[in-house]
Amino acid sequence: MASPYINQPYTPARPRMYATTLAKIVWTLVPIVTLGLAAAVPFVVAAVKSVVKPWLAITYIVGEIAIVATALALDPQGDDGNPIAGFLLILLIITAATHAALLDNDKIAIGK
């Protein structure tokens, strides 16, 4: 009699976002170097590679558009009259870079 544990097929491994440490560093720097304008790009690439579910990439796209639009609405002239606009953009950059660095973390299961 065969054991169901021995005959059980292996579950396929989850695809990885980063092949090397250099790739992880480069993808983490994308939101920082572009000043938040390409904050959603690592998550769109991760959704295409099936690392995360598409709803996570869509959430980042909508969130990025909302934060940039809010920052522009708060300070349309760019005359430093309202510091909240800059704070929102810095918050977007830090959040996107942190989440991009955590895309291959096995302990995080949200959106995977």
Secondary structure in CASP SS format (residue, H / E / C, confidence):
PFRMAT SS
TARGET T0000
AUTHOR 0000-0000-0000
METHOD secondary structure of the structure
MODEL  1
M C 1.00
A C 1.00
S C 1.00
P C 1.00
Y C 1.00
I C 1.00
N C 1.00
Q C 1.00
P C 1.00
Y C 1.00
T C 1.00
P C 1.00
A C 1.00
R C 1.00
P C 1.00
R C 1.00
M C 1.00
Y C 1.00
A C 1.00
T C 1.00
T H 1.00
L H 1.00
A H 1.00
K H 1.00
I H 1.00
V H 1.00
W H 1.00
T H 1.00
L H 1.00
V H 1.00
P H 1.00
I H 1.00
V H 1.00
T C 1.00
L C 1.00
G C 1.00
L C 1.00
A C 1.00
A C 1.00
A C 1.00
V H 1.00
P H 1.00
F H 1.00
V H 1.00
V H 1.00
A H 1.00
A H 1.00
V H 1.00
K C 1.00
S C 1.00
V C 1.00
V C 1.00
K C 1.00
P H 1.00
W H 1.00
L H 1.00
A H 1.00
I H 1.00
T H 1.00
Y H 1.00
I H 1.00
V H 1.00
G H 1.00
E H 1.00
I H 1.00
A H 1.00
I H 1.00
V H 1.00
A H 1.00
T H 1.00
A H 1.00
L H 1.00
A H 1.00
L H 1.00
D C 1.00
P C 1.00
Q C 1.00
G C 1.00
D C 1.00
D C 1.00
G C 1.00
N C 1.00
P H 1.00
I H 1.00
A H 1.00
G H 1.00
F H 1.00
L H 1.00
L H 1.00
I H 1.00
L H 1.00
L H 1.00
I H 1.00
I H 1.00
T H 1.00
A H 1.00
A H 1.00
T H 1.00
H H 1.00
A H 1.00
A H 1.00
L C 1.00
L C 1.00
D C 1.00
N C 1.00
D C 1.00
K C 1.00
I C 1.00
A C 1.00
I C 1.00
G C 1.00
K C 1.00
END
